[in-house]
């Protein structure tokens, strides 16, 4: 992911995403740079409209999260939290411990 983040950072700064710029960003961040991964990233980004890819990703993330949230909601509703019954005397006994 750090390679993609480096490319996005370069893109947002308005610079051209090249092997040298990706390597420079990764090196500045203290990451170990793998030349093969940098070349693969540059090759994968060839012809990609990054702005369009970001827009698609922004719309896909909420849509992907919605079904997971919908599945979790019935499970939470099906299992109600057990109610703890504390009497007033138990509460007062606990307060008595504060005063010795």
C-alpha positions, -999 to 999 in steps of 0.1 A, spaced: 0 0 0 29 24 7 37 24 -30 1 34 -39 1 61 -12 34 74 -26 19 76 -60 -12 94 -47 9 119 -28 29 126 -59 -3 130 -79 -18 154 -54 13 175 -54 9 180 -91 41 162 -101 45 134 -127 45 99 -112 77 83 -123 100 56 -109 123 83 -95 96 103 -78 81 72 -62 115 61 -50 122 95 -36 89 97 -17 94 62 -3 130 68 7 120 101 24 94 82 44 121 57 55 106 27 36 127 0 20 123 5 -18 119 -25 -40 127 -15 -76 105 -43 -91 75 -31 -72 81 5 -82 84 -6 -119 52 -27 -115 33 3 -100 44 26 -128 34 1 -154 0 -5 -138 -7 32 -137 1 37 -174 -30 51 -190 -50 52 -157 -70 84 -150 -63 87 -113 -90 112 -106 -116 88 -121 -102 59 -101 -105 79 -69 -141 89 -77 -150 52 -83 -133 41 -51 -151 68 -31 -185 56 -44 -177 19 -40 -166 21 -4 -199 32 12 -218 7 -11 -196 -22 0 -200 -12 37 -238 -10 36 -245 -48 33 -221 -56 61 -238 -31 84 -272 -44 74 -262 -79 83 -247 -69 116 -278 -49 127 -303 -78 129 -277 -99 148 -274 -71 174 -311 -67 176 -317 -105 180 -294 -107 211 -305 -81 236 -280 -71 263 -287 -88 296 -300 -64 321 -281 -62 353 -304 -59 384 -288 -39 411 -308 -32 442 -306 1 461 -291 -17 491 -262 -31 470 -255 4 458 -255 18 493 -232 -10 505 -207 0 478 -208 36 489 -202 26 525 -168 12 515 -158 46 504 -160 60 539 -145 30 557 
